[in-house]
């Protein structure tokens, strides 16, 4: 089979599926319409499937002879953003596919059609992981907990992301690297308890606002003065709440944020120092700090062997000139990382921005879009990688 021709033959279906999904964006795990759409398409292809993580879908293509199981993953959820693209297939509700997950899902459906047609030639099986809840909801964790990597056991997994995550990756090109490609993210929640008083009598109170301001400034010094500058880390306080009146010393402030790292060593260090700085500075100013280090995603780390498999497939499909080696990881996160902690594999990006068509807006923007003309590349690469792996 000519994989390129097969992928181009399903291109129009992939575009139609993407546009259908774009009209019905849903959030988190509440993907009843999206999940139903995927199940209908798999049923039309006679591909059996099961459910996981409430609305996740796991398709299974069994090969003609025994062998390993190779998984391909696509996320399906959207964002609570009001769309402003003006596209004829724009969102019909208050949500939006502003991160390209509609394209991911459609491309995996296209891959399913290609591989299902040649299943007898595969030595092993292909699992199709249609995942809910990637946008901060822990969807991969729940998919794994519900057994998506078992029965049969998954030996390797590959995923991709569309858009302009890495500006150097042009339209129709892929970007990939060995090791970390995206960062780990760890959320935190801090509560400062002081003592209320009238603004005219500050000595009788403990001002949680000024204490919080000092703590937040000090937290930035963890990155600027305590982390190796040749590494990579970022700490953000993205939400703060406190105060009711302009002439009252505020007794309580809550601030929340996250920090991102490329190594477990830095993640552990920042977590420890964050708690130490908050509690010590609060105590020094007669207040109390309650610090919670919350869950997050580990770094997305590519296995060198599978990077070679992806680049080998890409060279055959789009040519060596269209393979961009990522030099610096992006500090964004992806819960694809959770699958890659369990089994070897790789995650790569497919460039779908196109300045000539005005497709320049970043992810999570109300005008985000993708160049549909290059969507055939996703199924072509997925199918080629799977075929190469399964012989």
C-alpha positions as CSV (number, residue, x, y, z in Angstrom):
1,X,0.0,0.0,0.0
2,X,1.1,3.5,-0.8
3,X,0.6,5.2,2.5
4,X,0.8,8.8,1.1
5,X,-1.9,8.0,-1.5
6,X,-4.0,6.3,1.1
7,X,-3.8,9.3,3.5
8,X,-4.6,11.7,0.7
9,X,-7.6,9.6,-0.3
10,X,-9.1,10.0,3.2
11,X,-8.2,13.7,3.4
12,X,-11.6,15.0,2.6
13,X,-13.2,12.8,5.2
14,X,-10.7,13.9,7.8
15,X,-11.6,17.5,7.0
16,X,-15.3,16.8,7.2
17,X,-14.9,15.0,10.5
18,X,-12.8,17.8,11.8
19,X,-15.4,20.4,10.8
20,X,-18.3,18.3,12.3
21,X,-16.4,18.0,15.6
22,X,-15.5,21.7,15.5
23,X,-19.2,22.6,15.6
24,X,-19.8,20.6,18.8
25,X,-16.9,21.4,21.2
26,X,-17.3,20.0,24.7
27,X,-15.3,20.4,28.0
28,X,-13.4,18.0,30.2
29,X,-15.0,14.6,30.6
30,X,-18.5,15.8,29.4
31,X,-17.9,14.8,25.8
32,X,-21.1,12.9,25.1
33,X,-21.7,14.3,21.6
34,X,-18.0,14.1,20.7
35,X,-17.6,10.6,22.0
36,X,-20.7,9.5,20.3
37,X,-19.5,10.9,17.0
38,X,-16.2,8.9,17.3
39,X,-18.1,5.7,18.2
40,X,-20.3,6.1,15.2
41,X,-17.4,6.5,12.9
42,X,-15.6,3.5,14.3
43,X,-18.8,1.4,14.1
44,X,-19.0,2.4,10.4
45,X,-15.5,1.0,9.9
46,X,-16.4,-2.2,11.9
47,X,-13.7,-1.4,14.4
48,X,-14.6,-2.6,17.9
49,X,-14.3,-0.2,20.8
50,X,-14.7,0.1,24.5
51,X,-15.1,3.1,26.9
52,X,-12.8,4.6,29.5
53,X,-12.6,7.8,31.6
54,X,-16.3,8.4,31.3
55,X,-16.4,9.5,27.6
56,X,-13.0,8.2,26.3
57,X,-13.1,5.7,23.5
58,X,-10.6,2.9,22.9
59,X,-10.6,1.3,19.4
60,X,-8.8,-1.9,18.6
61,X,-7.5,-3.0,15.3
62,X,-6.3,-6.6,15.5
63,X,-3.7,-7.7,13.0
64,X,-3.7,-10.9,11.0
65,X,-1.0,-12.5,13.2
66,X,0.3,-12.2,16.8
67,X,2.6,-9.4,17.8
68,X,3.0,-6.3,19.9
69,X,0.4,-3.7,20.5
70,X,1.0,-0.2,19.3
71,X,-1.1,2.7,20.6
72,X,-2.0,6.0,18.9
73,X,-3.5,8.8,21.0
74,X,-5.7,11.8,20.2
75,X,-7.3,14.1,22.7
76,X,-10.9,15.2,22.1
77,X,-11.8,18.0,24.6
78,X,-12.2,21.7,23.8
79,X,-11.9,25.0,25.9
80,X,-14.4,27.4,27.5
81,X,-13.7,30.1,24.9
82,X,-16.2,31.9,22.7
83,X,-15.1,31.4,19.1
84,X,-14.4,34.5,16.9
85,X,-13.1,32.9,13.7
86,X,-16.1,33.5,11.5
87,X,-15.6,30.0,10.0
88,X,-18.7,28.5,8.3
89,X,-18.4,25.5,10.7
90,X,-17.7,27.6,13.8
91,X,-18.8,26.4,17.2
92,X,-22.5,26.2,17.8
93,X,-22.1,26.7,21.6
94,X,-20.1,28.7,24.1
95,X,-17.0,26.5,23.8
96,X,-14.3,26.2,21.2
97,X,-11.8,23.9,19.8
98,X,-9.1,26.5,20.3
99,X,-6.2,23.9,20.6
100,X,-6.8,21.7,17.6
101,X,-8.1,18.6,19.4
102,X,-10.8,18.4,16.7
103,X,-8.1,17.9,14.2
104,X,-6.3,15.3,16.4
105,X,-9.5,13.3,16.6
106,X,-10.2,13.5,12.9
107,X,-6.7,12.5,12.0
108,X,-6.8,9.5,14.3
109,X,-10.1,8.4,12.7
110,X,-8.4,8.8,9.3
111,X,-5.6,6.6,10.5
112,X,-8.1,4.0,11.7
113,X,-9.6,3.8,8.3
114,X,-6.2,3.3,6.6
115,X,-4.9,0.7,9.1
116,X,-8.2,-1.2,9.3
117,X,-8.1,-1.8,5.5
118,X,-4.8,-3.6,5.8
119,X,-5.2,-5.1,9.2
120,X,-4.5,-8.7,7.9
121,X,-1.0,-7.6,7.1
122,X,-0.2,-6.3,10.6
123,X,1.7,-8.5,13.1
124,X,0.1,-7.3,16.3
125,X,-2.6,-4.8,17.2
126,X,-3.2,-1.1,17.1
127,X,-5.0,0.7,19.9
128,X,-6.8,4.0,19.1
129,X,-6.9,6.1,22.3
130,X,-9.5,8.9,22.0
131,X,-9.0,10.7,25.2
132,X,-11.2,13.3,27.1
133,X,-10.0,15.8,29.6
134,X,-6.5,16.8,28.4
135,X,-7.0,20.5,29.2
136,X,-6.1,20.3,32.8
137,X,-8.6,17.6,33.8
138,X,-6.2,14.6,34.1
139,X,-7.8,12.7,31.2
140,X,-4.7,10.5,30.5
141,X,-4.5,9.5,34.2
142,X,-8.1,8.3,34.2
143,X,-7.7,6.5,30.8
144,X,-4.7,4.6,32.2
145,X,-6.5,3.9,35.5
146,X,-9.4,2.4,33.4
147,X,-7.0,0.0,31.6
148,X,-6.4,1.7,28.3
149,X,-2.8,0.3,28.2
150,X,-3.9,-3.3,29.0
151,X,-5.9,-6.1,27.4
152,X,-3.9,-6.3,25.3
153,X,-0.9,-4.7,26.9
154,X,0.4,-1.6,25.0
155,X,4.1,-1.9,24.1
156,X,4.6,1.6,22.7
157,X,2.6,4.8,22.1
158,X,2.8,7.8,19.8
159,X,0.9,11.1,19.6
160,X,1.0,14.4,17.9
161,X,-0.1,18.0,18.3
162,X,-1.1,20.5,15.6
163,X,-0.6,24.2,15.6
164,X,2.3,26.6,16.1
165,X,3.7,25.4,19.4
166,X,7.2,25.7,18.0
167,X,7.5,28.7,15.6
168,X,10.3,27.1,13.6
169,X,8.0,24.2,12.5
170,X,6.4,25.5,9.3
171,X,3.2,24.4,7.6
172,X,3.3,20.7,6.8
173,X,6.5,20.1,8.7
174,X,7.0,18.1,11.9
175,X,9.0,19.0,14.9
176,X,10.5,16.4,17.3
177,X,13.4,15.9,19.6
178,X,14.9,13.3,21.9
179,X,14.3,13.7,25.6
180,X,12.0,16.4,27.0
181,X,9.9,18.2,24.4
182,X,7.4,19.8,26.8
183,X,7.7,20.7,30.5
184,X,6.3,19.3,33.7
185,X,3.6,21.5,35.4
186,X,2.9,21.5,39.1
187,X,0.1,23.6,40.6
188,X,0.2,25.2,44.1
189,X,-2.3,26.9,46.4
190,X,-1.2,29.3,49.2
191,X,-3.4,30.8,51.9
192,X,-2.0,33.6,54.1
193,X,-3.8,34.2,57.4
194,X,-3.2,37.5,59.1
195,X,-5.4,39.7,61.4
196,X,-8.0,42.3,60.5
197,X,-7.9,45.9,61.7
198,X,-8.9,49.4,60.6
199,X,-6.5,50.9,58.1
200,X,-5.9,53.8,60.5
201,X,-4.6,51.3,63.1
202,X,-2.3,48.9,61.2
203,X,-0.2,48.1,64.2
204,X,-3.2,46.2,65.7
205,X,-3.5,43.9,62.7
206,X,-1.4,41.6,60.5
207,X,-1.7,42.6,56.8
208,X,-2.1,39.5,54.6
209,X,-1.8,41.6,51.4
210,X,1.6,43.1,52.1
211,X,2.9,39.8,53.3
212,X,1.6,38.1,50.2
213,X,3.2,40.7,48.0
214,X,6.6,40.1,49.6
215,X,6.2,36.3,49.3
216,X,5.2,36.5,45.6
217,X,8.2,38.6,44.9
218,X,10.5,36.2,46.8
219,X,9.1,33.2,44.9
220,X,10.4,34.6,41.6
221,X,13.9,34.5,43.0
222,X,13.8,30.7,43.2
223,X,14.0,30.7,39.4
224,X,16.3,33.7,38.9
225,X,18.8,32.8,41.7
226,X,18.4,29.2,42.7
227,X,17.9,27.2,39.5
228,X,20.8,26.6,37.1
229,X,20.4,29.2,34.4
230,X,21.3,26.6,31.7
231,X,18.2,24.6,32.7
232,X,14.7,25.8,32.3
233,X,12.0,26.7,34.9
234,X,9.2,29.2,35.2
235,X,7.0,30.1,38.2
236,X,3.7,31.9,37.8
237,X,1.2,33.3,40.3
238,X,-1.9,33.5,38.1
239,X,-4.6,34.1,40.6
240,X,-4.9,36.2,43.8
241,X,-7.9,37.0,46.0
242,X,-8.1,39.1,49.1
243,X,-9.6,42.3,50.6
244,X,-13.1,43.7,50.9
245,X,-12.7,47.4,51.7
246,X,-10.1,50.0,50.9
247,X,-9.6,51.0,54.6
248,X,-9.5,47.6,56.2
249,X,-6.3,45.6,56.8
250,X,-7.0,42.4,55.1
251,X,-6.8,39.2,57.3
252,X,-6.7,36.6,54.5
253,X,-5.3,36.3,51.0
254,X,-5.3,33.3,48.7
255,X,-3.0,33.0,45.7
256,X,-2.6,30.2,43.2
257,X,-0.2,29.4,40.4
258,X,2.0,26.8,38.9
259,X,5.7,26.1,38.1
260,X,7.1,24.4,35.2
261,X,10.4,22.4,34.9
262,X,12.1,20.0,32.6
263,X,13.5,17.7,35.3
264,X,12.2,16.0,38.4
265,X,15.1,17.4,40.4
266,X,14.1,21.0,39.7
267,X,10.4,20.2,40.3
268,X,11.2,18.7,43.7
269,X,13.5,21.5,44.6
270,X,11.0,24.3,43.7
271,X,8.2,22.5,45.5
272,X,10.3,22.4,48.7
273,X,11.5,26.0,48.5
274,X,8.1,27.3,47.7
275,X,6.7,25.9,50.9
276,X,9.7,27.0,52.9
277,X,9.6,30.6,51.6
278,X,5.9,31.0,52.1
279,X,5.8,29.6,55.7
280,X,9.0,31.3,56.8
281,X,8.1,34.8,55.5
282,X,4.6,34.5,56.8
283,X,5.9,33.6,60.2
284,X,8.4,36.4,60.2
285,X,5.6,38.8,59.7
286,X,3.3,37.2,62.4
287,X,1.1,35.5,59.9
288,X,0.5,31.9,59.0
289,X,0.8,30.3,55.6
290,X,-0.9,27.1,54.4
291,X,0.7,25.7,51.3
292,X,-0.6,23.0,49.1
293,X,1.5,21.5,46.3
294,X,-1.1,20.1,44.0
295,X,-1.0,17.6,41.1
296,X,0.3,18.2,37.7
297,X,1.8,16.7,34.6
298,X,5.4,15.3,34.4
299,X,7.6,16.4,31.5
300,X,6.8,14.9,28.1
301,X,9.9,12.8,27.4
302,X,10.6,11.2,24.0
303,X,12.3,7.9,23.8
304,X,15.3,8.1,21.3
305,X,14.4,4.9,19.6
306,X,10.9,6.1,18.8
307,X,12.2,9.5,17.8
308,X,14.2,7.6,15.1
309,X,11.1,5.7,14.1
310,X,9.0,8.8,13.8
311,X,11.7,10.6,11.8
312,X,12.2,7.6,9.6
313,X,8.5,7.5,8.8
314,X,8.4,11.2,8.2
315,X,11.4,11.1,5.8
316,X,9.4,8.6,3.7
317,X,6.2,10.7,3.8
318,X,7.3,14.4,3.7
319,X,11.0,14.3,3.1
320,X,14.0,15.1,5.3
321,X,13.8,18.8,4.7
322,X,10.4,18.9,6.5
323,X,11.7,17.3,9.7
324,X,12.7,20.0,12.2
325,X,14.8,19.0,15.2
326,X,13.5,20.9,18.2
327,X,16.5,22.6,19.9
328,X,14.7,24.0,23.0
329,X,11.7,22.3,24.7
330,X,8.5,24.4,25.1
331,X,7.4,25.1,28.7
332,X,3.9,24.1,27.8
333,X,2.6,20.8,29.2
334,X,0.7,17.8,27.8
335,X,-0.7,14.8,29.6
336,X,0.7,12.6,26.8
337,X,3.5,12.6,29.3
338,X,1.6,10.2,31.5
339,X,1.5,7.5,28.8
340,X,5.2,8.0,28.0
341,X,6.0,7.4,31.7
342,X,4.4,3.9,31.4
343,X,5.6,2.8,27.9
344,X,8.2,4.0,25.4
345,X,7.1,6.2,22.6
346,X,7.2,9.7,21.2
347,X,5.2,12.9,20.8
348,X,5.7,15.3,17.9
349,X,4.2,18.4,16.5
350,X,2.7,19.0,13.0
351,X,2.8,22.6,11.8
352,X,-0.6,23.7,10.7
353,X,-0.3,27.5,10.9
354,X,-0.1,29.3,7.6
355,X,0.5,33.1,7.3
356,X,-0.4,33.1,3.7
357,X,-3.9,32.1,4.7
358,X,-4.1,34.3,7.8
359,X,-3.8,31.2,10.1
360,X,-1.5,32.8,12.6
361,X,-3.3,32.9,15.9
362,X,-1.8,30.9,18.8
363,X,-3.4,28.0,20.8
364,X,-6.2,29.0,23.2
365,X,-7.0,32.1,21.2
366,X,-10.6,32.7,20.1
367,X,-9.4,33.0,16.5
368,X,-7.2,29.8,16.4
369,X,-7.5,27.7,13.3
370,X,-5.5,25.1,11.3
371,X,-4.6,24.7,7.7
372,X,-6.7,21.7,6.7
373,X,-4.7,21.1,3.5
374,X,-1.9,19.5,5.5
375,X,-4.1,17.3,7.8
376,X,-3.5,14.2,5.6
377,X,0.1,14.2,7.0
378,X,-1.2,13.1,10.4
379,X,-2.8,9.9,9.3
380,X,0.0,9.2,6.9
381,X,2.6,9.4,9.6
382,X,0.6,7.6,12.2
383,X,-0.1,4.8,9.8
384,X,3.5,4.6,8.5
385,X,4.9,4.5,12.1
386,X,2.4,1.7,13.1
387,X,3.1,-0.4,10.0
388,X,6.9,0.0,10.5
389,X,6.6,-1.0,14.1
390,X,4.3,-4.0,13.5
391,X,6.1,-5.2,10.5
